[in-house]
Amino acid sequence: MNVVSAPVPARAFAPFLDAIDGTLCVPATATAADIGARLAGQLLRFPLILDLDATLEEQVAASGYAPASSRFGPYCDNLMGMNWRLPGGRSVRIGERVVKSTTGYDWFRFLLHTGRRFGQPLDYVIRLRPDCGTTGVFLMSGPGHDVELSAGLLLRNSWMHWLDAVDVVVLGDQRTLRVTVHCPAEEQGIFENYLGAFAARQGLTLATHQAAAMPADGLPDVVFKTSPERALALAGEIARSVGVRCIVLCYHGVVHAYLPGAVDCSAQVQVLAEPYSAGLHALGGDWHSRHVMPPAPAADEAGWVATLEKEFNLP
């Protein structure tokens, strides 16, 4: 791997791979290929990948979730520690090498969701998962209502514990249920038989293919967080905009929206997202985009922000 971590104080995390605990410290600039190279021969993987070419920092900034969050949780539950460079240049260590719960205000999550206003990550300690060798992607297509109903049935099914991702791809009036399974090669047939029978019962057409890793849809332009039972309807409304493609991460109620073709699409983001803002907040959800500045913090958080801005002499 050609990526080199920036110099950090002695107490900070040094690059490491702990194959027993399944943790890895990599630069925030590492890509999926960099992580894969570091794990070569280890039978371990990091399944939360949105974009094969983007850095880990860019992916975390783009969304709190990836398709495999269905099984393994959001990014914040899989990034256990950071080396973080403060605005004044000082680097600090945040978090630990192992999974642990936190109490009180979550400083770690706060920094991950403030862009670079309070500095930037230098390195992440990421949580790894077993690499069983085979990834199968199952695509079920049919009438939109049947696809959406089938997604709900899978979410309530005990097989959910073994499925890495249950997503619905939405483009215009088209719906495709995408189920991803990672398992040993000898078990792949079990899932093929089950999902084949499931698709037949729902009147859906099933297509199966093997993949090298989890599907990587790219960095979303807008991320909408709502409740799982409302996500598909929301994606349907959003996808009525010409050319907008949505990936619904069904378990978490997250909609990743991809705008067609624009490089600077901040104006399009606002037009697309603003009509849903009030409704999302009423449900405890929200939206954000890597193309626009984050909204003003809530009253409680504003006090923390003001204290930090004063401490860091920020304007």
C-alpha positions as CSV (number, residue, x, y, z in Angstrom):
1,M,0.0,0.0,0.0
2,N,1.5,3.3,-1.1
3,V,-0.5,5.5,1.4
4,V,1.6,6.8,4.3
5,S,0.1,8.1,7.5
6,A,1.1,11.7,8.6
7,P,3.4,11.9,11.7
8,V,1.5,11.8,14.9
9,P,2.4,12.0,18.6
10,A,3.6,8.8,20.4
11,R,0.3,8.1,22.1
12,A,-1.6,8.2,18.8
13,F,-2.5,5.1,16.9
14,A,0.3,3.6,14.8
15,P,-0.6,1.6,11.7
16,F,-1.5,-1.9,12.8
17,L,-3.4,-5.1,11.9
18,D,-4.8,-7.2,14.8
19,A,-6.0,-10.3,13.1
20,I,-7.2,-11.8,16.4
21,D,-9.5,-8.9,17.4
22,G,-10.2,-8.1,13.7
23,T,-9.2,-4.5,13.7
24,L,-7.0,-2.4,11.4
25,C,-5.6,1.1,11.5
26,V,-5.3,2.7,8.1
27,P,-4.9,6.3,6.9
28,A,-8.1,8.2,6.2
29,T,-6.9,8.5,2.6
30,A,-7.0,4.7,2.2
31,T,-9.2,3.2,-0.6
32,A,-10.9,-0.2,-0.8
33,A,-7.8,-1.4,-2.8
34,D,-5.5,-0.2,0.0
35,I,-7.5,-2.0,2.7
36,G,-7.7,-5.1,0.5
37,A,-3.9,-5.1,0.0
38,R,-3.3,-4.8,3.7
39,L,-5.6,-7.7,4.5
40,A,-4.2,-10.0,1.8
41,G,-4.0,-13.6,3.1
42,Q,-5.8,-12.7,6.4
43,L,-9.3,-14.0,5.6
44,L,-10.7,-10.7,6.9
45,R,-12.6,-7.9,5.1
46,F,-14.1,-4.5,5.6
47,P,-17.5,-4.7,4.0
48,L,-18.7,-1.1,4.4
49,I,-17.6,0.2,1.0
50,L,-19.6,2.8,-0.9
51,D,-17.1,3.6,-3.7
52,L,-14.1,1.5,-4.8
53,D,-12.0,4.6,-5.7
54,A,-13.0,7.1,-3.0
55,T,-11.0,7.4,0.2
56,L,-12.4,6.2,3.4
57,E,-12.7,9.8,4.6
58,E,-14.7,10.7,1.6
59,Q,-17.0,7.7,2.1
60,V,-17.7,8.5,5.7
61,A,-18.4,12.1,4.9
62,A,-20.8,11.1,2.1
63,S,-23.0,8.9,4.2
64,G,-23.2,7.2,7.6
65,Y,-24.3,4.0,6.0
66,A,-23.3,1.5,3.3
67,P,-25.3,-1.5,2.0
68,A,-23.6,-3.9,4.5
69,S,-24.8,-1.7,7.3
70,S,-27.9,-3.9,7.1
71,R,-25.9,-6.6,8.9
72,F,-23.0,-4.7,10.5
73,G,-24.3,-1.3,11.5
74,P,-23.4,2.2,10.4
75,Y,-19.9,3.6,9.9
76,C,-19.8,5.0,13.4
77,D,-20.2,1.5,14.9
78,N,-17.3,0.2,12.7
79,L,-14.8,3.1,13.2
80,M,-13.5,2.6,16.7
81,G,-10.8,5.2,16.9
82,M,-9.1,8.0,15.0
83,N,-6.0,10.1,14.9
84,W,-7.5,13.6,14.4
85,R,-5.7,16.8,13.4
86,L,-7.2,19.8,15.1
87,P,-7.4,23.2,13.3
88,G,-4.3,24.5,15.0
89,G,-2.2,21.5,13.7
90,R,-2.1,19.4,16.9
91,S,-3.0,15.8,16.5
92,V,-5.0,13.9,19.1
93,R,-6.1,10.3,19.6
94,I,-9.8,9.6,19.9
95,G,-11.4,6.2,20.7
96,E,-9.8,2.9,21.2
97,R,-8.5,-0.2,19.5
98,V,-11.5,-2.3,20.6
99,V,-15.3,-2.0,20.4
100,K,-16.7,-0.3,23.5
101,S,-19.8,1.7,24.3
102,T,-19.9,5.3,25.2
103,T,-21.9,7.4,27.7
104,G,-22.7,11.0,27.6
105,Y,-21.9,13.3,24.6
106,D,-20.5,11.3,21.7
107,W,-17.4,13.4,20.7
108,F,-16.4,10.8,18.2
109,R,-19.6,10.9,16.2
110,F,-19.7,14.7,16.4
111,L,-16.3,15.1,14.7
112,L,-17.2,12.5,12.0
113,H,-20.2,14.7,11.0
114,T,-18.8,18.2,11.0
115,G,-16.8,18.1,7.8
116,R,-13.4,19.7,8.3
117,R,-14.5,22.7,10.5
118,F,-12.9,21.2,13.6
119,G,-10.0,19.5,11.8
120,Q,-9.7,16.3,9.8
121,P,-9.1,12.6,10.3
122,L,-5.6,11.3,9.8
123,D,-6.2,7.6,10.5
124,Y,-9.1,5.3,11.3
125,V,-9.2,2.2,13.4
126,I,-11.7,0.0,11.5
127,R,-13.6,-3.1,12.6
128,L,-13.1,-6.1,10.3
129,R,-15.3,-9.1,9.5
130,P,-14.5,-12.6,8.4
131,D,-13.9,-13.2,4.7
132,C,-15.7,-16.4,3.9
133,G,-14.7,-16.4,0.3
134,T,-17.9,-16.0,-1.7
135,T,-20.3,-13.0,-2.3
136,G,-23.5,-13.6,-4.1
137,V,-25.8,-10.8,-5.4
138,F,-29.4,-11.7,-6.0
139,L,-31.6,-9.4,-8.1
140,M,-35.3,-9.7,-8.0
141,S,-37.5,-7.7,-10.4
142,G,-41.2,-7.4,-11.1
143,P,-44.0,-5.0,-10.4
144,G,-43.0,-2.2,-8.1
145,H,-45.6,-3.0,-5.4
146,D,-44.5,-6.7,-5.3
147,V,-40.9,-5.8,-5.0
148,E,-41.6,-3.4,-2.1
149,L,-43.8,-6.0,-0.4
150,S,-41.0,-8.6,-0.8
151,A,-38.4,-6.3,0.8
152,G,-40.7,-5.9,3.8
153,L,-41.1,-9.6,4.1
154,L,-37.4,-10.2,4.1
155,L,-36.8,-7.6,6.8
156,R,-39.2,-9.6,9.1
157,N,-37.7,-12.9,8.2
158,S,-35.2,-14.8,10.4
159,W,-32.9,-15.2,7.3
160,M,-32.1,-11.5,7.7
161,H,-29.5,-12.5,10.3
162,W,-27.5,-14.1,7.4
163,L,-28.0,-11.5,4.7
164,D,-25.3,-8.8,4.3
165,A,-27.7,-6.4,2.6
166,V,-31.3,-6.0,1.5
167,D,-31.6,-3.0,-0.8
168,V,-34.1,-1.8,-3.3
169,V,-32.8,0.0,-6.4
170,V,-35.4,2.6,-7.6
171,L,-35.2,4.4,-11.0
172,G,-38.4,6.0,-12.3
173,D,-41.1,3.3,-12.0
174,Q,-38.7,0.4,-11.9
175,R,-37.9,-1.4,-8.7
176,T,-35.2,-4.1,-8.1
177,L,-34.8,-5.9,-4.8
178,R,-31.0,-6.6,-4.3
179,V,-30.0,-9.1,-1.7
180,T,-26.3,-9.7,-1.0
181,V,-25.0,-12.8,0.8
182,H,-21.4,-13.5,1.9
183,C,-20.7,-17.0,2.9
184,P,-18.4,-20.1,2.2
185,A,-18.7,-21.4,-1.3
186,E,-20.3,-24.6,-0.2
187,E,-23.1,-22.7,1.5
188,Q,-24.0,-20.5,-1.5
189,G,-26.4,-23.1,-2.9
190,I,-28.5,-22.9,0.4
191,F,-29.1,-19.2,-0.2
192,E,-29.7,-19.7,-3.9
193,N,-32.4,-22.3,-3.2
194,Y,-34.1,-20.2,-0.5
195,L,-34.1,-16.9,-2.4
196,G,-35.1,-18.7,-5.6
197,A,-38.1,-20.1,-3.8
198,F,-38.8,-16.8,-2.1
199,A,-38.8,-14.9,-5.5
200,A,-41.1,-17.5,-7.1
201,R,-43.6,-17.2,-4.2
202,Q,-43.7,-13.4,-4.7
203,G,-43.9,-13.6,-8.5
204,L,-40.5,-12.0,-9.0
205,T,-37.9,-12.8,-11.6
206,L,-34.5,-13.8,-10.0
207,A,-31.1,-13.1,-11.5
208,T,-27.9,-14.3,-9.6
209,H,-24.3,-13.5,-10.0
210,Q,-21.1,-13.8,-8.1
211,A,-19.1,-10.7,-7.1
212,A,-15.7,-10.0,-5.7
213,A,-17.1,-7.9,-2.9
214,M,-20.2,-6.0,-1.8
215,P,-22.0,-3.8,-4.4
216,A,-20.4,-0.4,-4.5
217,D,-22.9,2.2,-5.9
218,G,-20.6,5.2,-5.6
219,L,-20.8,8.2,-3.3
220,P,-24.4,9.4,-3.0
221,D,-25.2,13.0,-3.8
222,V,-28.0,13.2,-1.2
223,V,-28.7,11.0,1.8
224,F,-32.1,10.8,3.4
225,K,-32.6,9.2,6.8
226,T,-36.2,8.2,7.6
227,S,-37.9,5.3,9.2
228,P,-37.7,1.8,7.5
229,E,-41.4,1.7,6.9
230,R,-41.4,5.0,5.0
231,A,-38.1,4.7,3.1
232,L,-39.5,3.0,0.0
233,A,-42.3,5.5,-0.4
234,L,-39.8,8.4,0.0
235,A,-37.5,6.9,-2.6
236,G,-40.4,6.6,-5.0
237,E,-41.2,10.3,-4.7
238,I,-37.6,11.3,-5.1
239,A,-37.1,9.1,-8.1
240,R,-39.9,10.9,-10.0
241,S,-37.3,13.6,-10.6
242,V,-35.9,13.0,-14.0
243,G,-32.8,10.7,-14.0
244,V,-32.5,10.5,-10.2
245,R,-31.5,7.0,-9.1
246,C,-32.1,5.8,-5.5
247,I,-30.7,3.0,-3.5
248,V,-32.9,2.2,-0.4
249,L,-30.9,0.6,2.5
250,C,-34.1,-1.0,3.7
251,Y,-33.1,-2.1,7.2
252,H,-32.0,1.4,8.4
253,G,-34.5,3.4,6.4
254,V,-31.8,5.2,4.4
255,V,-32.2,6.5,0.9
256,H,-29.1,7.2,-1.2
257,A,-30.0,9.5,-4.1
258,Y,-27.7,9.9,-7.2
259,L,-28.2,12.9,-9.4
260,P,-27.6,12.5,-13.2
261,G,-24.3,13.8,-14.5
262,A,-23.8,17.2,-12.8
263,V,-20.3,18.0,-11.4
264,D,-21.4,21.0,-9.3
265,C,-24.9,20.0,-8.2
266,S,-25.4,22.0,-5.0
267,A,-28.4,23.9,-6.4
268,Q,-30.0,20.6,-7.6
269,V,-29.4,19.1,-4.2
270,Q,-31.3,21.9,-2.5
271,V,-34.2,21.7,-5.0
272,L,-34.4,18.0,-4.5
273,A,-34.1,17.8,-0.7
274,E,-35.8,20.9,0.7
275,P,-39.4,19.7,0.1
276,Y,-38.8,16.7,2.4
277,S,-36.8,18.5,5.1
278,A,-39.7,19.3,7.5
279,G,-41.3,15.9,7.2
280,L,-38.0,14.1,7.9
281,H,-37.3,16.2,11.0
282,A,-40.8,15.5,12.3
283,L,-40.0,11.8,12.2
284,G,-36.6,12.2,13.8
285,G,-34.8,11.9,10.5
286,D,-32.8,14.2,8.4
287,W,-30.9,14.7,5.1
288,H,-27.5,15.8,4.2
289,S,-25.3,16.1,1.1
290,R,-21.5,16.1,0.5
291,H,-22.2,19.0,-1.9
292,V,-23.7,21.5,0.5
293,M,-22.8,22.9,3.9
294,P,-24.5,21.1,6.9
295,P,-27.5,22.8,8.5
296,A,-27.2,24.9,11.6
297,P,-26.9,22.7,14.8
298,A,-29.8,22.2,17.2
299,A,-29.9,24.3,20.3
300,D,-28.2,21.8,22.6
301,E,-25.4,21.1,20.1
302,A,-24.9,24.8,19.3
303,G,-23.5,25.4,22.8
304,W,-20.8,22.7,22.2
305,V,-20.0,24.2,18.8
306,A,-19.6,27.7,20.2
307,T,-17.2,26.4,22.9
308,L,-15.1,24.6,20.3
309,E,-15.0,27.6,18.0
310,K,-13.8,29.7,20.8
311,E,-11.2,27.2,21.8
312,F,-9.9,26.8,18.3
313,N,-10.1,30.6,17.5
314,L,-12.4,29.9,14.6
315,P,-14.4,32.7,12.9
